[in-house]
Amino acid sequence: MPKRIFRIAGEPLLDLVSHGRGGSHGAVGRLTPAQVEQIRRTVRRVPEVVVKVLPRGSNSLKAAGKHLDYIGRYGDLELETDDGERLQGRVGKALLEEWDLDIDDVRRQADLAATGGREPPKLIHKLMFSMPAATPPAKVLAAVRNFAREEFALQHRYALVLHTDEPHPHVHVVLKAFSERGLRLNIQKATLRRWRAEFARHLRLLGVPANATERAVRGESRKARKDGIYRASVRGESTYVRAQVEAVASALLKGDILTDPGKRTIVETRRRVEQGWHSVASQLANEGHYELADVVRRFVSTMAPPRTEREWVAHELRQQRSDSRVRDQHPTR
């Protein structure tokens, strides 16, 4: 088995790095206890953490201050800062002044002029950490607090606040993009992957089951919607979702075959994921983890078929039609 499995398009989707010493024939070492536990959490579908970088929209001091006031619900919620202060009220402008964000604004404008860039870099990063419904909100907040302290303390100024107005508890973090030494933080895919793993670890330390794996590895082919689209769809106000559903419904009525150029990529990704999981099952069995190897094989066999977004919408429409027929045949009295 290769040292890193599920490496698709250069990305390690399930990063199981073997730390064992290879023999003279280059044999791969045994799985560590931590790797076995990661496999166990994934195939038993332990709740997955979510870490998002919210859309830009914070390239000015005014916009950054408005976002801080917004996540504080304009004074109704308490913001917690990196130095332990708890602030309430419309504190956005004052907090940004304390962070010397005006100096950062001058610095980034100078960088922009020097490089001839078209768009100035961010003043702040808007992050969101969330867990599924029924997760204790206080533990989500504590895990994010501990994560932020380890990751950013004495480097980047930040403020955070817990939101419980939606079923899934989530914490907003506003992070100063420039460090106290003037270095700018660039968030890459690898950064987010590491942050998810660390957030999950902090939750587990607090007794909350949590995992951090890629969607494809879990057999999920449907991409998460962008935050703005998702929130609008929850409210039933998303024009994007409405247009997508109407287009698919029209195609189904006409009997058109739903084709999508992305289907081939999704199918190929699934093939590699299944191949990777079967390699994991074989190694687990070779190391004596027979029961877990069987769970892995069942996990693969029960994955939903790989579908494009259009196919997911069509599947949901067909399911709704089937449910409607059942209700018509068996009306409640």
PENORGI-V270909 format. One record per residue. N is the residue number from 1. RES is the residue in three letters. PHI is phi in degrees with one decimal (* if undefined). PSI is psi in whole degrees, 0 to 359 (none if undefined). Layout:
n=N res=RES phi=PHI psi=PSI
n=N res=RES phi=PHI psi=PSI
//
This chain:
n=1 res=MET phi=* psi=134
n=2 res=PRO phi=-63.3 psi=160
n=3 res=LYS phi=-62.2 psi=322
n=4 res=ARG phi=-119.9 psi=120
n=5 res=ILE phi=-98.4 psi=163
n=6 res=PHE phi=61.2 psi=40
n=7 res=ARG phi=-91.3 psi=99
n=8 res=ILE phi=-112.5 psi=128
n=9 res=ALA phi=53.1 psi=38
n=10 res=GLY phi=81.2 psi=358
n=11 res=GLU phi=-106.0 psi=125
n=12 res=PRO phi=-76.7 psi=99
n=13 res=LEU phi=-72.6 psi=318
n=14 res=LEU phi=-124.7 psi=106
n=15 res=ASP phi=-93.0 psi=89
n=16 res=LEU phi=-103.1 psi=92
n=17 res=VAL phi=-87.9 psi=123
n=18 res=SER phi=-81.6 psi=125
n=19 res=HIS phi=-98.5 psi=3
n=20 res=GLY phi=-76.2 psi=156
n=21 res=ARG phi=-83.7 psi=130
n=22 res=GLY phi=-72.6 psi=147
n=23 res=GLY phi=-79.6 psi=193
n=24 res=SER phi=-64.8 psi=339
n=25 res=HIS phi=-100.1 psi=13
n=26 res=GLY phi=75.7 psi=27
n=27 res=ALA phi=-65.5 psi=146
n=28 res=VAL phi=-84.8 psi=141
n=29 res=GLY phi=-70.9 psi=173
n=30 res=ARG phi=-70.9 psi=157
n=31 res=LEU phi=-66.9 psi=140
n=32 res=THR phi=-79.2 psi=162
n=33 res=PRO phi=-56.1 psi=323
n=34 res=ALA phi=-65.4 psi=321
n=35 res=GLN phi=-66.8 psi=320
n=36 res=VAL phi=-63.0 psi=319
n=37 res=GLU phi=-66.5 psi=324
n=38 res=GLN phi=-64.1 psi=318
n=39 res=ILE phi=-61.8 psi=315
n=40 res=ARG phi=-61.7 psi=316
n=41 res=ARG phi=-61.7 psi=319
n=42 res=THR phi=-67.3 psi=310
n=43 res=VAL phi=-74.0 psi=339
n=44 res=ARG phi=-90.6 psi=6
n=45 res=ARG phi=54.8 psi=50
n=46 res=VAL phi=-63.6 psi=142
n=47 res=PRO phi=-50.4 psi=136
n=48 res=GLU phi=-94.5 psi=137
n=49 res=VAL phi=-77.2 psi=157
n=50 res=VAL phi=-126.6 psi=130
n=51 res=VAL phi=-128.6 psi=120
n=52 res=LYS phi=-121.6 psi=146
n=53 res=VAL phi=-101.1 psi=115
n=54 res=LEU phi=-73.5 psi=159
n=55 res=PRO phi=-53.1 psi=160
n=56 res=ARG phi=-54.8 psi=256
n=57 res=GLY phi=59.6 psi=18
n=58 res=SER phi=-134.7 psi=39
n=59 res=ASN phi=-93.3 psi=15
n=60 res=SER phi=-139.4 psi=157
n=61 res=LEU phi=-59.9 psi=320
n=62 res=LYS phi=-63.7 psi=315
n=63 res=ALA phi=-65.8 psi=321
n=64 res=ALA phi=-64.2 psi=317
n=65 res=GLY phi=-64.7 psi=321
n=66 res=LYS phi=-63.1 psi=321
n=67 res=HIS phi=-66.1 psi=319
n=68 res=LEU phi=-61.4 psi=317
n=69 res=ASP phi=-65.9 psi=324
n=70 res=TYR phi=-65.1 psi=312
n=71 res=ILE phi=-69.4 psi=338
n=72 res=GLY phi=-85.9 psi=7
n=73 res=ARG phi=51.9 psi=42
n=74 res=TYR phi=53.8 psi=43
n=75 res=GLY phi=104.1 psi=349
n=76 res=ASP phi=-78.7 psi=332
n=77 res=LEU phi=-110.6 psi=157
n=78 res=GLU phi=-95.4 psi=126
n=79 res=LEU phi=-92.1 psi=138
n=80 res=GLU phi=-110.3 psi=129
n=81 res=THR phi=-101.5 psi=172
n=82 res=ASP phi=-64.8 psi=337
n=83 res=ASP phi=-95.2 psi=13
n=84 res=GLY phi=88.7 psi=359
n=85 res=GLU phi=-70.5 psi=149
n=86 res=ARG phi=-120.6 psi=117
n=87 res=LEU phi=-115.5 psi=141
n=88 res=GLN phi=-136.5 psi=146
n=89 res=GLY phi=113.3 psi=182
n=90 res=ARG phi=-83.1 psi=86
n=91 res=VAL phi=-104.6 psi=5
n=92 res=GLY phi=-55.1 psi=308
n=93 res=LYS phi=-63.1 psi=315
n=94 res=ALA phi=-64.0 psi=321
n=95 res=LEU phi=-66.5 psi=320
n=96 res=LEU phi=-67.4 psi=327
n=97 res=GLU phi=-65.7 psi=320
n=98 res=GLU phi=-63.7 psi=327
n=99 res=TRP phi=-81.2 psi=0
n=100 res=ASP phi=57.7 psi=39
n=101 res=LEU phi=-68.8 psi=338
n=102 res=ASP phi=-66.5 psi=326
n=103 res=ILE phi=-67.9 psi=319
n=104 res=ASP phi=-62.0 psi=324
n=105 res=ASP phi=-64.6 psi=318
n=106 res=VAL phi=-63.8 psi=318
n=107 res=ARG phi=-62.8 psi=315
n=108 res=ARG phi=-71.3 psi=329
n=109 res=GLN phi=-66.9 psi=324
n=110 res=ALA phi=-66.7 psi=318
n=111 res=ASP phi=-61.4 psi=320
n=112 res=LEU phi=-64.5 psi=318
n=113 res=ALA phi=-66.3 psi=323
n=114 res=ALA phi=-70.5 psi=324
n=115 res=THR phi=-94.8 psi=348
n=116 res=GLY phi=71.0 psi=23
n=117 res=GLY phi=-67.3 psi=157
n=118 res=ARG phi=-90.7 psi=330
n=119 res=GLU phi=-128.0 psi=127
n=120 res=PRO phi=-66.7 psi=148
n=121 res=PRO phi=-67.0 psi=164
n=122 res=LYS phi=-65.6 psi=146
n=123 res=LEU phi=-84.4 psi=323
n=124 res=ILE phi=-134.4 psi=159
n=125 res=HIS phi=-107.5 psi=133
n=126 res=LYS phi=-103.8 psi=110
n=127 res=LEU phi=-112.1 psi=153
n=128 res=MET phi=-138.6 psi=130
n=129 res=PHE phi=-115.4 psi=125
n=130 res=SER phi=-141.4 psi=163
n=131 res=MET phi=-136.7 psi=162
n=132 res=PRO phi=-62.5 psi=163
n=133 res=ALA phi=-56.1 psi=151
n=134 res=ALA phi=83.3 psi=355
n=135 res=THR phi=-75.7 psi=133
n=136 res=PRO phi=-58.4 psi=118
n=137 res=PRO phi=-56.7 psi=321
n=138 res=ALA phi=-61.7 psi=326
n=139 res=LYS phi=-76.0 psi=326
n=140 res=VAL phi=-62.0 psi=314
n=141 res=LEU phi=-61.5 psi=315
n=142 res=ALA phi=-63.3 psi=321
n=143 res=ALA phi=-65.9 psi=318
n=144 res=VAL phi=-67.0 psi=320
n=145 res=ARG phi=-58.9 psi=314
n=146 res=ASN phi=-67.3 psi=320
n=147 res=PHE phi=-60.1 psi=309
n=148 res=ALA phi=-62.1 psi=322
n=149 res=ARG phi=-62.5 psi=316
n=150 res=GLU phi=-71.3 psi=323
n=151 res=GLU phi=-84.5 psi=324
n=152 res=PHE phi=-121.6 psi=345
n=153 res=ALA phi=-55.3 psi=137
n=154 res=LEU phi=66.3 psi=8
n=155 res=GLN phi=-120.0 psi=302
n=156 res=HIS phi=-122.3 psi=135
n=157 res=ARG phi=-73.3 psi=147
n=158 res=TYR phi=-155.9 psi=163
n=159 res=ALA phi=-140.4 psi=148
n=160 res=LEU phi=-140.5 psi=157
n=161 res=VAL phi=-153.8 psi=143
n=162 res=LEU phi=-90.6 psi=135
n=163 res=HIS phi=-116.2 psi=132
n=164 res=THR phi=-126.9 psi=21
n=165 res=ASP phi=-84.9 psi=0
n=166 res=GLU phi=-124.4 psi=162
n=167 res=PRO phi=-55.8 psi=322
n=168 res=HIS phi=-93.2 psi=121
n=169 res=PRO phi=-66.2 psi=138
n=170 res=HIS phi=-146.1 psi=155
n=171 res=VAL phi=-121.0 psi=127
n=172 res=HIS phi=-90.6 psi=136
n=173 res=VAL phi=-124.6 psi=127
n=174 res=VAL phi=-104.8 psi=120
n=175 res=LEU phi=-118.3 psi=127
n=176 res=LYS phi=-65.9 psi=125
n=177 res=ALA phi=-68.3 psi=324
n=178 res=PHE phi=-90.6 psi=136
n=179 res=SER phi=-75.8 psi=173
n=180 res=GLU phi=-66.4 psi=345
n=181 res=ARG phi=-96.8 psi=4
n=182 res=GLY phi=85.9 psi=12
n=183 res=LEU phi=-93.1 psi=135
n=184 res=ARG phi=-89.7 psi=135
n=185 res=LEU phi=-87.5 psi=121
n=186 res=ASN phi=-105.9 psi=124
n=187 res=ILE phi=-93.9 psi=115
n=188 res=GLN phi=-104.7 psi=174
n=189 res=LYS phi=-58.4 psi=319
n=190 res=ALA phi=-64.2 psi=326
n=191 res=THR phi=-62.9 psi=311
n=192 res=LEU phi=-63.4 psi=322
n=193 res=ARG phi=-61.7 psi=316
n=194 res=ARG phi=-67.2 psi=320
n=195 res=TRP phi=-63.1 psi=320
n=196 res=ARG phi=-61.8 psi=315
n=197 res=ALA phi=-62.0 psi=319
n=198 res=GLU phi=-71.0 psi=321
n=199 res=PHE phi=-60.9 psi=315
n=200 res=ALA phi=-62.4 psi=320
n=201 res=ARG phi=-62.6 psi=317
n=202 res=HIS phi=-65.5 psi=324
n=203 res=LEU phi=-65.2 psi=317
n=204 res=ARG phi=-63.2 psi=324
n=205 res=LEU phi=-62.5 psi=335
n=206 res=LEU phi=-94.1 psi=7
n=207 res=GLY phi=86.6 psi=14
n=208 res=VAL phi=-101.7 psi=120
n=209 res=PRO phi=-60.8 psi=126
n=210 res=ALA phi=-155.1 psi=146
n=211 res=ASN phi=-139.0 psi=164
n=212 res=ALA phi=-143.5 psi=95
n=213 res=THR phi=-133.2 psi=166
n=214 res=GLU phi=-78.3 psi=151
n=215 res=ARG phi=-57.7 psi=316
n=216 res=ALA phi=-60.4 psi=323
n=217 res=VAL phi=-65.7 psi=329
n=218 res=ARG phi=-85.1 psi=3
n=219 res=GLY phi=81.5 psi=20
n=220 res=GLU phi=-103.0 psi=116
n=221 res=SER phi=-96.4 psi=350
n=222 res=ARG phi=-86.3 psi=126
n=223 res=LYS phi=-76.8 psi=150
n=224 res=ALA phi=-71.8 psi=140
n=225 res=ARG phi=-73.8 psi=152
n=226 res=LYS phi=-59.4 psi=152
n=227 res=ASP phi=-56.2 psi=316
n=228 res=GLY phi=-64.5 psi=319
n=229 res=ILE phi=-65.6 psi=318
n=230 res=TYR phi=-61.9 psi=312
n=231 res=ARG phi=-64.8 psi=322
n=232 res=ALA phi=-66.6 psi=323
n=233 res=SER phi=-67.9 psi=324
n=234 res=VAL phi=-61.9 psi=321
n=235 res=ARG phi=-80.6 psi=354
n=236 res=GLY phi=75.2 psi=24
n=237 res=GLU phi=-117.8 psi=10
n=238 res=SER phi=-82.1 psi=112
n=239 res=THR phi=-69.3 psi=329
n=240 res=TYR phi=-64.0 psi=311
n=241 res=VAL phi=-64.7 psi=318
n=242 res=ARG phi=-60.8 psi=316
n=243 res=ALA phi=-65.5 psi=322
n=244 res=GLN phi=-65.6 psi=314
n=245 res=VAL phi=-63.6 psi=317
n=246 res=GLU phi=-63.8 psi=321
n=247 res=ALA phi=-66.1 psi=317
n=248 res=VAL phi=-68.5 psi=318
n=249 res=ALA phi=-61.1 psi=320
n=250 res=SER phi=-64.0 psi=319
n=251 res=ALA phi=-64.0 psi=320
n=252 res=LEU phi=-65.9 psi=320
n=253 res=LEU phi=-64.8 psi=326
n=254 res=LYS phi=-82.7 psi=352
n=255 res=GLY phi=77.6 psi=17
n=256 res=ASP phi=-70.7 psi=143
n=257 res=ILE phi=-80.8 psi=127
n=258 res=LEU phi=-78.1 psi=109
n=259 res=THR phi=-113.6 psi=147
n=260 res=ASP phi=-145.7 psi=127
n=261 res=PRO phi=-62.2 psi=340
n=262 res=GLY phi=-83.5 psi=355
n=263 res=LYS phi=-61.1 psi=318
n=264 res=ARG phi=-60.5 psi=319
n=265 res=THR phi=-64.4 psi=317
n=266 res=ILE phi=-63.7 psi=317
n=267 res=VAL phi=-65.3 psi=318
n=268 res=GLU phi=-65.9 psi=320
n=269 res=THR phi=-60.2 psi=315
n=270 res=ARG phi=-62.1 psi=319
n=271 res=ARG phi=-58.8 psi=316
n=272 res=ARG phi=-69.3 psi=322
n=273 res=VAL phi=-62.8 psi=313
n=274 res=GLU phi=-62.0 psi=319
n=275 res=GLN phi=-60.6 psi=318
n=276 res=GLY phi=-63.6 psi=316
n=277 res=TRP phi=-65.2 psi=323
n=278 res=HIS phi=-66.2 psi=326
n=279 res=SER phi=-64.6 psi=319
n=280 res=VAL phi=-62.1 psi=314
n=281 res=ALA phi=-59.7 psi=319
n=282 res=SER phi=-63.9 psi=316
n=283 res=GLN phi=-68.0 psi=321
n=284 res=LEU phi=-59.6 psi=315
n=285 res=ALA phi=-63.4 psi=319
n=286 res=ASN phi=-63.3 psi=333
n=287 res=GLU phi=-95.8 psi=5
n=288 res=GLY phi=93.3 psi=4
n=289 res=HIS phi=-91.1 psi=65
n=290 res=TYR phi=-65.3 psi=317
n=291 res=GLU phi=-64.2 psi=316
n=292 res=LEU phi=-65.9 psi=324
n=293 res=ALA phi=-60.5 psi=320
n=294 res=ASP phi=-65.6 psi=321
n=295 res=VAL phi=-63.3 psi=320
n=296 res=VAL phi=-60.7 psi=315
n=297 res=ARG phi=-63.9 psi=320
n=298 res=ARG phi=-66.8 psi=323
n=299 res=PHE phi=-58.5 psi=315
n=300 res=VAL phi=-66.8 psi=319
n=301 res=SER phi=-68.5 psi=339
n=302 res=THR phi=-102.3 psi=8
n=303 res=MET phi=-63.9 psi=140
n=304 res=ALA phi=-65.1 psi=150
n=305 res=PRO phi=-57.7 psi=145
n=306 res=PRO phi=-69.3 psi=124
n=307 res=ARG phi=-129.3 psi=148
n=308 res=THR phi=-76.9 psi=172
n=309 res=GLU phi=-61.1 psi=319
n=310 res=ARG phi=-62.3 psi=321
n=311 res=GLU phi=-68.7 psi=325
n=312 res=TRP phi=-64.0 psi=316
n=313 res=VAL phi=-62.7 psi=316
n=314 res=ALA phi=-62.2 psi=319
n=315 res=HIS phi=-61.3 psi=317
n=316 res=GLU phi=-67.3 psi=322
n=317 res=LEU phi=-65.2 psi=318
n=318 res=ARG phi=-64.0 psi=321
n=319 res=GLN phi=-64.9 psi=319
n=320 res=GLN phi=-63.1 psi=320
n=321 res=ARG phi=-66.0 psi=320
n=322 res=SER phi=-64.6 psi=317
n=323 res=ASP phi=-62.7 psi=322
n=324 res=SER phi=-64.8 psi=321
n=325 res=ARG phi=-65.2 psi=321
n=326 res=VAL phi=-63.4 psi=317
n=327 res=ARG phi=-64.8 psi=322
n=328 res=ASP phi=-66.6 psi=324
n=329 res=GLN phi=-76.7 psi=331
n=330 res=HIS phi=-128.9 psi=68
n=331 res=PRO phi=-66.7 psi=145
n=332 res=THR phi=-74.4 psi=146
n=333 res=ARG phi=-103.3 psi=none
//
